[in-house]
Amino acid sequence: MSLSAGLIDSKSELEPTMLKALILICSIAITSDLQDCNANNAVAVARVPSEFASPVTCFMHAQAYLAETSIAQESGNDDPVKIVCDRREPIDASIHRLTIE
């Protein structure tokens, strides 16, 4: 399982907003480049149920959250994982799975 991180900053630096973390389980069959993987085309998406003040804290807690969930065990070892820390409002907190036909 490979891991990638990204930070999306959609607000002004002057506004003290908290970061929210999304964990994306991507599929090379859907997106060959991990940069193209997003919440709409990921095989599985999970939102970490906490908010964070810094990108480092966001990424570290998202990694720990992933390790504690069944998502890490259910995904294949070759499935790349992407963690996105974002200041915008995240998608629904529920986990969804994309089926490959």
N, C-alpha and C positions, 0 to 999 in steps of 0.2 A: 504494500500500500504506500503510494507516494503522497506527500503532503505539500500543499501550496497555500499561501496566504495572500490576502489582498485587503486594501483599505480603500473604502469609497467615502470621500468627504464631500457631502453635498451642501453643507452649510458654511457660513462665515466662521473664520477663526475666532471671532469675538463672541460667538454664542457658545456657552458652556453646555454642550449636549453630550449625552452618553452614547457609547458605542453598543451596538447589538451584533451578535455573532450568528452567522448562518454556516452550517456544515453541509457541504455539497459532496455527494458521492457521484462521481462522474463516470462516464463510459467512453472509452476510446472509440467504440463503434459509432457513437453519436457525435462526439466532438474530439477530433484527433489532437487538437491543441487545447491544453488545460486552460489557457486564458479565455477560450470561448465558452467554457462551461459556466452556466449560470443557473439560477433557481428554476427557470423554465425548461431547461433541457437536462438537468441532472437526473440520475436514476433514483436518488433518494435525497431528501432535503430535511434538515432538522434545525430548529432555532434553539440556541442555548437560552434557557429561561432566566437570564441575568443580564444586567447592563454593566458596562465597564468604562472607566475614565480614560484609559490609555490603550493604544493598539497592542502593546506588548502583553498587558494583562488580558485583554480580549482574546488574543491568540492562544495564550497559555491555558486559560480556562476552557476555551473551546476544545483544545487538544485533550484536556483531562475529561471533559464531558463526553467526548467521542469515545475515549477509552472505557468509560463506565457504562456505555449503552450497548445494546445488541446490534446496533448498526455496524460497528467495526467488525464484529464477529460474523455477521451475515454477508457482508460485502466480500468479494473475492480479494485475494492478496494483490491482484494486478489492477484493481480499481483505484484510480487516483482520487484523492480526497482534497477538496479545496475548502479553506476556511476564509470567509469574507466577513470583515468587521466593518459595519456600516453605521453612519449617523442618521440615515433616513429611516422611516418606519419600515420594519421588516414585513415579510409575507406572513401568512397565517402560521401560528405556532405548531400546527399539526405536521406530522411527517407524511410525506406522500411518496409513492413509488411510481416510477415511469416504467411501463412495460415495453420491451423491445420486441417488435414483431418481425 
